[in-house]
Amino acid sequence: MAGMGDGSRLYFKQLLAGLDLAEGDRVAEQMVNFVYLIGDRETGEAVVVDPAYDQQGILDVLAADGMRLAGALATHYHADHVGGSLGGMAQITGIAELLELADVPIHVQADEVEWVAKSTRVGTDHLTPHASGDTVMVGEIPITLIHTPGHTPGSQCFLVDGKLVAGDTLFLDGCGRTDLPGSNPEDMYLSLTQRLAQVPDEAVLYPGHLYSEKPSATMAETRRRNVVFRPQNLEQWLMMFGR
């Protein structure tokens, strides 16, 4: 469990499913998803990013820290992030179960509304659609939403106080798959090289899964070491990664 202990107003925690949450859940242990908590320490409000596997556990962490849930943000519609059927192999709890515990808005990218609703069976009236560049406020803390299609049509990343919560768009090593329903390799290239160009090198990347030894890294380090940034143009990228 990684969190902010520097006395800043920002409340930020990185929780590993299967360890910090949903302990003993074999699916969570295998999928190594991260769940993020972002909040304003002064107002006590917080939002959760990708609340899969253990909704009561999420609320318990917030309560222990003197925080209360004010909303949820979804990076994309896949079951290991928002709940639903994992390819028929397992059923993962997510935003539907969260809403049973707390009636809060679920913030999704506009292109993802239909996909999230189908995956989770949550009615669209519970989903708040957004465009790229929108800001979600948690207390007085602004979270900027960046639409990054490629892994899914409505994948989005969240930029808050020099931290990029990237879901399955970008990992420390590699990026999200582009051979799944709704994926698009060309969109992924544009998301990585253009849409995320606004994120400065000093920002810290927080991915959607623990696929590397470290749970986070600066964007400068990621851009330098991650092979997905090595191609010099779209044609080269598609030859290497356009699965």
Steps between C-alpha positions, in 0.01 A plus 500: 500500500663823385375834622587861557661575833644842427228705668366634170132574444485230234394157621636231266526125550598217270344169609590162354205263460579163651726655761370834631144413395323171427769309687479131416301560180684282248373693198613829654838349582543385140380823338708732726272800445562830671215696658561869571356736759523874432365761738515830682624459857343828610146420384527124558362419154655234279439316175604148408649405164400157365322359808511127418523194727437639850263794534455472877874482539533825307252671728678359805833647389339839451324484836824408677659809346211726596384534139161443335419387148365769265527327165672246278699533179535226240804476277317258268227239491693174549372282783824502700462878532125562539352155556322247285580172333867430436468317171257255655774374734408702808253761619664806653319747721530868416298817463164322526589370845656835594173676422321265739726632776529866397283701259775694321554615142704272273712709264569339160621618162203574272598236243511239776149543645341223296792264560505560878124456526513172307796365698371591846121502444490843663242731347629791296320737738767412758784588259630855455653540151801722436703640214878521490623800695213496746583553865349303786530679834543306822476764768734768365726249322465507118536177301549549126356232272695405187329286237751237386329250266690199375456229760127577496305776321443700816814435700599802705785607727485729801754774570507638853777701665780355288368144511364314197261213578511322167286186526596263218607772259862504615706279727856550618586230246273472197144620451150356494407234248363616165362167376182497707144607407497877468879525490679701233882493452512832315298671772738358760801647321333842485400479866853417612683749280252788466218490754739430788754751369341756736624295797841635607806281546507568874149361547482156661328217316266277703384207282194278520696181575820401677677371190846625602725475803408855599144627550570842348760701309544845356379561148856591405623157608205331333551684172870414510468131587162382371530334159166643382668841468788380280330505157548831321169505315164327471616257233784374718271480802242294315769262376616441859180524704201508264364163604 
